[in-house]
């Protein structure tokens, strides 16, 4: 089967959102919309999810505002970059693509946080929600990140502590120490595959959204999301929900548990050989798991 792909730009407010649709345009299956992480990482590292199109389903990637091929807004501040903005952008894209009647959403990392915010609103046409490698609370995330960090070798911990105290977060020693954490808890395929490296590189080029909402890295969260939580809100999600995490994930069981506890009927799959990117680390198993879940809930 030939898999078609098309790219375009959807209008959003005074800006544009880049998107790509992969798959059979005549498919009768509801498409799946992919929400990338970061915030601000762009779609690249989620590229392998296009393999879901092998089963005849359209797969929609897009770059959220402020990163990738969408409008970059480096002068906007924390009052602009909010979850509400990105929920509005997602709704705008869904309507522009004409898929409001039926679609699935899969969000990874920050994208899963966004997916939860979206699901809470009970949007029309949503068939299912997949929350992959995401926390329900950033305070939980920070606590677990610090626990994982405490288990790193002493030399790594010392470098992280020393440079954070000095404010020298661009020092090569600090960046190397942070990378050691990433190679253990973000992506255990080393060196990182090209599409994963592209997402890291694009945050470096366009750091506004990541630095504003998160902070300088995955465990030093000082941005506007530092107190974010949907623990007491996700009971409102009323569609079938799949939770995904990795055994070595920075999104530890403790940060995923509130989703499992509070979303009625949620199913949770842990990938034993993965950290934060099971779609890269255990690609075929991940695709089979997600494809089966989507098929069940079309």
Buried (B, 14 or more C-beta within 10 A) or exposed (E): EEBBEEEEBBEBEEBBBBBBBBBBEEBEBBBBBBBBBBBBBBBBBBBBBBBBBBBBBBBBBBBBBBBBBBBBBEEBEEEBBBBEBBBBBBBBBBEBBEBBEBBBBBBBBBBBBBBBBBBBEEBEEBBBBBBBBBBBBBBBBBEBBEEBBEEBEEEBBEBBEBBBEEEEBEBEBBBEBBBBBBBBBBBBBEEBBEBBBBBBEBBEEBBBBBBBBBBBBBBBBEBBBBEBBBBEBBEBBBBBBBBBBBBBBBBBEBBBBBBBEBBEEBBBBBBEEBBBBBBBBBBEBBBEBBBEBBEEBE
